[in-house]
Amino acid sequence: MMPELLDLLDTLSSDLADLAAGGLGVFIRVGAMMALVPAFGEQVIPVRVRLGITLAFTAITAPAIAPDMPPASFTPGPLMHLIATEALAGLVLGIGLRLLIMVLQIAGTIAAQATSLSQFFGGAGADPQPAMSQIMVMAGLALALIGGLHVKLAALVVHSYTLFPAGQFPDAANLGEWGVTHAARAFTLAFTLAMPFVILSLLYYVALGAINKAMPQLMVAFVGAPAITFAGLAVLLLTAPMILPLWHQTLEGFLLDPEGLPR
């Protein structure tokens, strides 16, 4: 009876070691990603809450990833290698998602600068930014959460092990090209979203110059400042229903295919 019990305990300890190693690797990848992902990784969320979210995502995704994890090893060399590779993979995914939040921030900053609204509530939130950026970011996060962001993030974690296998560093050249391409697309998308405000600003200053040329005695700056403020808010009201779905479509494209480019 005793030898059978010892064999059972030995088998159980081996299984628990594999489970612990797999869970640790998933936790590191999810934790690195959760530090940067939209909504769940915002600085306004307390660290303890983010830790609980990371543990919840780990518990959800670890059973599906267990067959792809390397054999358990708690020796310093393999353990540090696992930590480094998983943290790098999580940071890459998190940075890719954070770039999409920066799209809304940049677009809002361009729009605010173009419509003379850049100073209103500039220090609100953890990241000082204009009011338009705050509105776009909060609306985008709300739209993403309503669209099931938590489910898609869990699917992204599972799918990421086909892109970045556990225990393997990604190719540096491919990773650099991926980062440069996504950063360029992020800035392009941000400028595209802010284009209505840039066009409005151009028309405003052209009209202001024409009025000033026709009536030099008129203080056009005092007359035009309220006009551009009202026009900027009106354009935001009209274009937000088109800007946010376009951004959300790009976010969903990244969640479904982080290796490719959003269409």
MARRO-108829 format. One record per atom (N, C-alpha, C): residue number from 1; x negated, y negated, z negated. Coordinates in steps of 0.05 Angstrom, whole numbers. Layout:
BEGIN
- num|px|py|pz
- NUM|X|Y|Z
...
This chain:
BEGIN
- num|px|py|pz
- 1|-17|24|0
- 1|0|0|0
- 1|-17|-25|0
- 2|-38|-25|-16
- 2|-55|-49|-18
- 2|-70|-55|8
- 3|-82|-35|22
- 3|-94|-41|48
- 3|-75|-53|68
- 4|-50|-42|69
- 4|-31|-53|87
- 4|-24|-82|81
- 5|-22|-88|55
- 5|-17|-116|46
- 5|-40|-134|54
- 6|-65|-124|50
- 6|-88|-141|58
- 6|-89|-145|88
- 7|-82|-125|104
- 7|-81|-129|133
- 7|-60|-149|141
- 8|-37|-147|127
- 8|-15|-166|133
- 8|-24|-195|126
- 9|-37|-198|103
- 9|-46|-225|96
- 9|-67|-235|115
- 10|-85|-217|124
- 10|-105|-226|143
- 10|-93|-235|170
- 11|-73|-220|179
- 11|-59|-227|204
- 11|-44|-254|200
- 12|-32|-256|177
- 12|-17|-281|171
- 12|-35|-305|170
- 13|-58|-302|157
- 13|-77|-324|155
- 13|-88|-332|182
- 14|-92|-312|200
- 14|-101|-318|227
- 14|-80|-334|242
- 15|-55|-325|240
- 15|-33|-339|254
- 15|-30|-368|243
- 16|-32|-371|216
- 16|-30|-397|205
- 16|-53|-415|213
- 17|-77|-404|216
- 17|-99|-420|225
- 17|-95|-430|254
- 18|-85|-412|271
- 18|-79|-420|299
- 18|-57|-442|299
- 19|-37|-439|282
- 19|-15|-458|280
- 19|-25|-485|270
- 20|-43|-484|250
- 20|-53|-509|238
- 20|-71|-523|258
- 21|-88|-508|273
- 21|-105|-521|293
- 21|-88|-533|316
- 22|-68|-518|325
- 22|-51|-529|346
- 22|-36|-554|337
- 23|-25|-552|312
- 23|-10|-575|302
- 23|-28|-599|298
- 24|-53|-595|289
- 24|-72|-617|285
- 24|-78|-630|312
- 25|-83|-614|333
- 25|-89|-626|359
- 25|-65|-642|369
- 26|-41|-632|367
- 26|-17|-646|376
- 26|-13|-672|360
- 27|-18|-670|334
- 27|-14|-693|316
- 27|-33|-715|324
- 28|-58|-708|330
- 28|-78|-729|338
- 28|-70|-742|364
- 29|-61|-726|384
- 29|-53|-738|409
- 29|-28|-755|406
- 30|-8|-745|392
- 30|16|-761|388
- 30|11|-785|371
- 31|-6|-783|350
- 31|-13|-806|334
- 31|-27|-828|349
- 32|-46|-821|366
- 32|-59|-841|382
- 32|-40|-854|402
- 33|-22|-839|413
- 33|-3|-850|432
- 33|18|-867|418
- 34|27|-859|394
- 34|47|-874|380
- 34|37|-901|369
- 35|11|-905|369
- 35|0|-931|360
- 35|5|-952|381
- 36|12|-944|406
- 36|14|-963|428
- 36|40|-962|443
- 37|56|-941|439
- 37|80|-938|456
- 37|101|-960|450
- 38|118|-966|469
- 38|139|-986|464
- 38|158|-977|442
- 39|168|-997|428
- 39|188|-993|407
- 39|176|-980|382
- 40|167|-955|384
- 40|158|-940|361
- 40|130|-949|352
- 41|115|-962|369
- 41|88|-970|362
- 41|85|-1000|358
- 42|107|-1014|355
- 42|105|-1043|351
- 42|93|-1050|324
- 43|79|-1072|323
- 43|65|-1080|298
- 43|85|-1087|276
- 44|109|-1094|282
- 44|129|-1101|262
- 44|139|-1076|247
- 45|135|-1053|258
- 45|144|-1028|245
- 45|123|-1020|224
- 46|131|-1015|199
- 46|111|-1007|178
- 46|96|-982|185
- 47|71|-981|175
- 47|54|-958|182
- 47|66|-932|172
- 48|79|-932|149
- 48|91|-907|139
- 48|113|-897|157
- 49|128|-916|168
- 49|149|-908|186
- 49|137|-896|212
- 50|116|-908|222
- 50|103|-898|246
- 50|91|-870|240
- 51|80|-866|216
- 51|70|-840|209
- 51|92|-819|208
- 52|115|-826|197
- 52|138|-808|198
- 52|147|-801|226
- 53|147|-822|244
- 53|155|-817|271
- 53|135|-798|285
- 54|109|-802|279
- 54|88|-785|291
- 54|92|-756|282
- 55|97|-752|256
- 55|102|-725|246
- 55|127|-712|259
- 56|148|-729|263
- 56|172|-718|275
- 56|167|-710|304
- 57|153|-726|319
- 57|146|-719|347
- 57|128|-695|348
- 58|110|-693|329
- 58|92|-669|328
- 58|108|-644|322
- 59|126|-645|304
- 59|143|-622|297
- 59|160|-613|321
- 60|169|-633|337
- 60|186|-627|360
- 60|170|-614|383
- 61|146|-625|388
- 61|131|-617|412
- 61|111|-595|407
- 62|102|-591|383
- 62|81|-571|378
- 62|89|-543|386
- 63|114|-534|380
- 63|120|-506|388
- 63|119|-502|419
- 64|126|-523|434
- 64|124|-519|464
- 64|96|-520|474
- 65|78|-533|459
- 65|50|-536|468
- 65|32|-514|457
- 66|41|-499|437
- 66|24|-479|424
- 66|10|-460|443
- 67|23|-450|464
- 67|8|-432|482
- 67|-15|-445|497
- 68|-15|-471|500
- 68|-36|-485|515
- 68|-59|-494|498
- 69|-57|-491|471
- 69|-77|-501|453
- 69|-101|-481|453
- 70|-126|-491|449
- 70|-149|-474|448
- 70|-148|-457|422
- 71|-165|-436|420
- 71|-165|-420|396
- 71|-173|-436|372
- 72|-163|-428|349
- 72|-167|-443|324
- 72|-197|-442|316
- 73|-207|-465|308
- 73|-235|-467|299
- 73|-237|-492|282
- 74|-245|-488|256
- 74|-248|-510|238
- 74|-277|-516|232
- 75|-295|-506|248
- 75|-323|-513|246
- 75|-327|-542|256
- 76|-346|-557|245
- 76|-349|-586|252
- 76|-350|-592|281
- 77|-367|-577|296
- 77|-371|-583|324
- 77|-345|-581|341
- 78|-332|-557|342
- 78|-307|-555|357
- 78|-285|-573|347
- 79|-284|-577|321
- 79|-263|-594|310
- 79|-266|-623|318
- 80|-290|-633|318
- 80|-295|-661|327
- 80|-290|-663|357
- 81|-297|-643|372
- 81|-291|-643|401
- 81|-261|-644|406
- 82|-246|-628|391
- 82|-217|-628|394
- 82|-205|-656|387
- 83|-215|-667|365
- 83|-205|-693|356
- 83|-210|-715|377
- 84|-235|-714|388
- 84|-242|-735|408
- 84|-226|-732|433
- 85|-223|-708|444
- 85|-208|-704|469
- 85|-178|-711|465
- 86|-167|-702|443
- 86|-138|-708|439
- 86|-133|-737|434
- 87|-150|-750|419
- 87|-147|-779|414
- 87|-149|-795|440
- 88|-169|-787|457
- 88|-172|-801|482
- 88|-147|-797|500
- 89|-137|-773|501
- 89|-113|-768|518
- 89|-89|-784|508
- 90|-86|-785|481
- 90|-64|-801|470
- 90|-67|-831|475
- 91|-91|-841|473
- 91|-96|-869|478
- 91|-91|-876|507
- 92|-99|-859|525
- 92|-94|-864|554
- 92|-64|-866|559
- 93|-48|-848|549
- 93|-20|-849|553
- 93|-7|-874|540
- 94|-17|-880|515
- 94|-6|-903|501
- 94|-13|-929|515
- 95|-37|-931|526
- 95|-45|-955|540
- 95|-29|-959|566
- 96|-23|-937|580
- 96|-7|-938|603
- 96|21|-948|597
- 97|33|-940|575
- 97|59|-950|567
- 97|58|-978|556
- 98|36|-985|542
- 98|34|-1013|532
- 98|31|-1033|554
- 99|18|-1024|577
- 99|16|-1042|600
- 99|44|-1051|610
- 100|63|-1033|607
- 100|90|-1040|616
- 100|104|-1060|598
- 101|97|-1060|572
- 101|106|-1080|554
- 101|93|-1107|561
- 102|67|-1106|567
- 102|53|-1130|575
- 102|65|-1142|600
- 103|77|-1126|617
- 103|90|-1137|641
- 103|112|-1157|633
- 104|128|-1150|614
- 104|149|-1168|605
- 104|137|-1193|591
- 105|116|-1188|575
- 105|103|-1211|561
- 105|91|-1231|582
- 106|77|-1220|601
- 106|65|-1238|622
- 106|86|-1252|638
- 107|107|-1236|646
- 107|128|-1249|662
- 107|142|-1271|646
- 108|147|-1266|621
- 108|160|-1287|604
- 108|142|-1311|601
- 109|115|-1306|598
- 109|97|-1329|595
- 109|96|-1346|620
- 110|95|-1332|643
- 110|95|-1347|669
- 110|121|-1363|671
- 111|143|-1351|665
- 111|169|-1364|668
- 111|171|-1388|648
- 112|161|-1385|624
- 112|162|-1406|604
- 112|144|-1430|612
- 113|120|-1423|622
- 113|102|-1445|631
- 113|114|-1460|655
- 114|128|-1445|673
- 114|139|-1458|696
- 114|163|-1476|690
- 115|177|-1470|668
- 115|201|-1485|661
- 115|198|-1502|636
- 116|174|-1506|627
- 116|168|-1523|604
- 116|181|-1513|579
- 117|183|-1487|575
- 117|194|-1475|551
- 117|173|-1459|536
- 118|148|-1464|541
- 118|127|-1447|530
- 118|122|-1451|500
- 119|131|-1474|489
- 119|124|-1480|461
- 119|147|-1473|442
- 120|170|-1466|452
- 120|193|-1460|434
- 120|189|-1433|421
- 121|188|-1432|395
- 121|186|-1407|380
- 121|161|-1392|389
- 122|140|-1405|395
- 122|115|-1392|405
- 122|102|-1374|385
- 123|107|-1378|359
- 123|94|-1361|338
- 123|111|-1340|327
- 124|135|-1335|339
- 124|153|-1315|328
- 124|143|-1287|334
- 125|146|-1269|315
- 125|138|-1241|320
- 125|108|-1237|313
- 126|100|-1212|316
- 126|72|-1205|309
- 126|53|-1215|330
- 127|62|-1216|356
- 127|45|-1227|377
- 127|56|-1254|385
- 128|42|-1276|379
- 128|52|-1302|387
- 128|56|-1304|417
- 129|80|-1311|425
- 129|87|-1313|453
- 129|111|-1330|456
- 130|116|-1341|480
- 130|139|-1359|484
- 130|165|-1344|480
- 131|186|-1361|477
- 131|213|-1350|472
- 131|222|-1332|494
- 132|217|-1339|519
- 132|225|-1321|541
- 132|212|-1294|540
- 133|187|-1293|532
- 133|174|-1267|529
- 133|187|-1251|507
- 134|193|-1264|485
- 134|206|-1250|463
- 134|233|-1239|471
- 135|248|-1255|486
- 135|275|-1246|495
- 135|272|-1222|514
- 136|253|-1224|533
- 136|250|-1203|553
- 136|240|-1177|539
- 137|221|-1180|521
- 137|210|-1156|508
- 137|231|-1142|491
- 138|246|-1158|475
- 138|266|-1146|457
- 138|289|-1133|474
- 139|297|-1147|495
- 139|318|-1135|512
- 139|308|-1110|526
- 140|282|-1110|536
- 140|271|-1087|548
- 140|269|-1063|529
- 141|260|-1068|505
- 141|259|-1047|485
- 141|286|-1035|478
- 142|306|-1053|475
- 142|333|-1044|470
- 142|343|-1027|493
- 143|338|-1035|518
- 143|347|-1020|541
- 143|333|-993|542
- 144|307|-992|535
- 144|293|-967|536
- 144|303|-948|515
- 145|309|-957|491
- 145|319|-940|470
- 145|347|-930|476
- 146|364|-947|488
- 146|390|-938|495
- 146|389|-917|517
- 147|368|-919|534
- 147|365|-899|555
- 147|352|-873|547
- 148|348|-869|521
- 148|336|-844|511
- 148|306|-843|512
- 149|293|-864|503
- 149|264|-866|503
- 149|251|-844|486
- 150|263|-837|464
- 150|251|-817|446
- 150|251|-790|459
- 151|271|-783|474
- 151|272|-757|488
- 151|251|-756|510
- 152|249|-778|525
- 152|230|-779|547
- 152|201|-780|537
- 153|196|-792|514
- 153|169|-791|502
- 153|162|-763|494
- 154|180|-748|482
- 154|174|-720|475
- 154|168|-704|500
- 155|183|-708|521
- 155|177|-694|546
- 155|150|-703|558
- 156|143|-728|555
- 156|117|-738|564
- 156|94|-724|549
- 157|97|-721|523
- 157|77|-708|507
- 157|72|-679|517
- 158|94|-665|522
- 158|92|-637|532
- 158|79|-637|559
- 159|88|-655|577
- 159|78|-656|604
- 159|49|-665|605
- 160|40|-680|585
- 160|13|-691|585
- 160|-8|-669|584
- 161|-1|-645|574
- 161|-21|-624|571
- 161|-27|-611|598
- 162|-10|-616|619
- 162|-18|-608|646
- 162|-36|-628|659
- 163|-35|-653|650
- 163|-52|-674|661
- 163|-79|-675|646
- 164|-77|-673|619
- 164|-101|-674|602
- 164|-101|-648|585
- 165|-112|-627|595
- 165|-112|-602|579
- 165|-126|-606|552
- 166|-116|-591|533
- 166|-127|-593|506
- 166|-157|-585|505
- 167|-173|-601|492
- 167|-201|-595|488
- 167|-218|-602|512
- 168|-208|-617|532
- 168|-223|-624|556
- 168|-222|-654|560
- 169|-245|-666|565
- 169|-246|-695|570
- 169|-237|-700|599
- 170|-221|-721|604
- 170|-214|-727|632
- 170|-238|-737|648
- 171|-236|-734|674
- 171|-257|-744|691
- 171|-259|-774|690
- 172|-283|-785|684
- 172|-286|-814|679
- 172|-279|-830|704
- 173|-287|-821|728
- 173|-282|-836|753
- 173|-252|-837|758
- 174|-239|-814|756
- 174|-210|-814|761
- 174|-195|-831|741
- 175|-204|-829|716
- 175|-191|-845|694
- 175|-195|-875|699
- 176|-219|-883|707
- 176|-224|-911|713
- 176|-207|-921|736
- 177|-205|-905|757
- 177|-188|-913|780
- 177|-159|-915|772
- 178|-150|-896|756
- 178|-123|-896|746
- 178|-117|-922|730
- 179|-136|-929|712
- 179|-131|-952|695
- 179|-131|-978|712
- 180|-150|-981|730
- 180|-151|-1005|746
- 180|-125|-1008|763
- 181|-116|-986|775
- 181|-93|-986|792
- 181|-68|-994|776
- 182|-64|-982|753
- 182|-41|-988|737
- 182|-42|-1016|726
- 183|-65|-1026|719
- 183|-67|-1054|709
- 183|-60|-1073|732
- 184|-70|-1068|756
- 184|-64|-1085|779
- 184|-34|-1084|785
- 185|-22|-1060|784
- 185|7|-1059|789
- 185|23|-1073|767
- 186|13|-1073|742
- 186|27|-1086|720
- 186|27|-1116|725
- 187|4|-1128|732
- 187|4|-1157|737
- 187|20|-1164|762
- 188|20|-1147|782
- 188|36|-1152|806
- 188|66|-1152|799
- 189|74|-1132|783
- 189|102|-1130|775
- 189|110|-1154|758
- 190|92|-1163|740
- 190|98|-1185|722
- 190|102|-1211|739
- 191|85|-1216|758
- 191|88|-1240|775
- 191|114|-1237|792
- 192|120|-1213|801
- 192|145|-1210|816
- 192|170|-1216|800
- 193|170|-1207|775
- 193|193|-1212|758
- 193|196|-1242|751
- 194|173|-1256|750
- 194|174|-1284|743
- 194|177|-1302|768
- 195|178|-1291|792
- 195|179|-1306|816
- 195|202|-1326|817
- 196|227|-1319|809
- 196|249|-1339|810
- 196|242|-1365|794
- 197|229|-1362|772
- 197|222|-1385|755
- 197|200|-1402|769
- 198|181|-1388|782
- 198|160|-1403|796
- 198|172|-1418|820
- 199|190|-1406|834
- 199|203|-1420|856
- 199|219|-1444|846
- 200|234|-1440|824
- 200|249|-1462|812
- 200|230|-1485|804
- 201|208|-1478|792
- 201|189|-1499|784
- 201|178|-1514|808
- 202|172|-1500|830
- 202|162|-1513|854
- 202|183|-1532|865
- 203|208|-1523|867
- 203|229|-1541|878
- 203|233|-1565|860
- 204|231|-1560|834
- 204|235|-1582|814
- 204|214|-1604|818
- 205|189|-1596|819
- 205|168|-1616|821
- 205|168|-1629|849
- 206|175|-1615|869
- 206|178|-1628|896
- 206|200|-1649|895
- 207|223|-1642|884
- 207|245|-1661|881
- 207|238|-1684|863
- 208|223|-1678|842
- 208|215|-1700|823
- 208|196|-1719|837
- 209|178|-1709|853
- 209|160|-1727|868
- 209|175|-1744|889
- 210|195|-1732|902
- 210|210|-1747|922
- 210|226|-1769|908
- 211|238|-1763|885
- 211|254|-1783|871
- 211|236|-1805|860
- 212|213|-1798|850
- 212|194|-1818|840
- 212|184|-1836|863
- 213|181|-1824|887
- 213|172|-1840|910
- 213|194|-1860|919
- 214|219|-1851|917
- 214|241|-1867|926
- 214|248|-1889|905
- 215|246|-1883|880
- 215|253|-1902|858
- 215|230|-1902|838
- 216|209|-1918|843
- 216|186|-1918|824
- 216|193|-1929|797
- 217|214|-1945|795
- 217|221|-1956|769
- 217|235|-1936|750
- 218|245|-1915|761
- 218|260|-1895|745
- 218|240|-1877|731
- 219|245|-1872|705
- 219|228|-1854|689
- 219|237|-1825|695
- 220|227|-1814|717
- 220|237|-1788|726
- 220|230|-1766|706
- 221|208|-1769|691
- 221|200|-1748|673
- 221|221|-1745|651
- 222|232|-1767|641
- 222|252|-1765|619
- 222|278|-1754|630
- 223|284|-1760|655
- 223|308|-1749|667
- 223|305|-1720|674
- 224|281|-1713|684
- 224|277|-1686|694
- 224|272|-1665|673
- 225|261|-1673|649
- 225|255|-1653|629
- 225|279|-1637|619
- 226|302|-1650|612
- 226|325|-1635|605
- 226|336|-1618|628
- 227|333|-1628|653
- 227|343|-1614|676
- 227|328|-1587|680
- 228|301|-1588|678
- 228|285|-1564|682
- 228|290|-1544|660
- 229|294|-1554|635
- 229|300|-1536|613
- 229|327|-1522|617
- 230|347|-1537|625
- 230|373|-1524|630
- 230|372|-1505|653
- 231|358|-1513|674
- 231|355|-1496|698
- 231|340|-1470|691
- 232|319|-1472|675
- 232|304|-1448|667
- 232|322|-1429|652
- 233|337|-1439|633
- 233|355|-1421|618
- 233|377|-1410|635
- 234|387|-1425|654
- 234|407|-1415|673
- 234|396|-1393|691
- 235|371|-1397|700
- 235|359|-1376|717
- 235|354|-1351|701
- 236|346|-1354|676
- 236|342|-1331|659
- 236|368|-1316|655
- 237|390|-1330|651
- 237|416|-1318|648
- 237|424|-1302|673
- 238|418|-1313|696
- 238|426|-1301|721
- 238|408|-1278|730
- 239|382|-1280|724
- 239|363|-1260|734
- 239|357|-1238|714
- 240|363|-1241|688
- 240|357|-1220|669
- 240|371|-1194|676
- 241|396|-1194|685
- 241|409|-1168|692
- 241|395|-1154|715
- 242|379|-1168|731
- 242|364|-1156|752
- 242|335|-1149|744
- 243|323|-1166|727
- 243|296|-1162|719
- 243|293|-1137|701
- 244|311|-1135|681
- 244|308|-1113|662
- 244|313|-1085|674
- 245|333|-1081|691
- 245|336|-1055|704
- 245|312|-1048|722
- 246|300|-1068|735
- 246|277|-1062|752
- 246|253|-1054|734
- 247|250|-1067|712
- 247|228|-1060|693
- 247|233|-1032|681
- 248|258|-1027|674
- 248|265|-1001|662
- 248|261|-978|682
- 249|266|-983|707
- 249|261|-963|728
- 249|231|-957|730
- 250|215|-977|727
- 250|186|-973|728
- 250|177|-957|703
- 251|188|-963|680
- 251|182|-949|656
- 251|189|-919|658
- 252|213|-914|668
- 252|221|-886|672
- 252|204|-871|692
- 253|195|-886|713
- 253|177|-874|732
- 253|151|-865|720
- 254|140|-882|701
- 254|116|-874|688
- 254|120|-851|669
- 255|143|-851|654
- 255|148|-829|636
- 255|151|-802|651
- 256|163|-803|674
- 256|166|-778|690
- 256|141|-770|704
- 257|125|-789|712
- 257|100|-783|728
- 257|78|-802|720
- 258|65|-799|696
- 258|45|-817|688
- 258|20|-817|705
- 259|16|-795|720
- 259|-7|-794|738
- 259|-4|-810|763
- 260|21|-813|773
- 260|25|-828|797
- 260|31|-857|791
- 261|41|-871|811
- 261|47|-899|809
- 261|77|-903|811
- 262|88|-922|795
- 262|116|-927|796
- 262|124|-937|823
- 263|147|-928|832
- 263|157|-936|859
- 263|178|-958|856
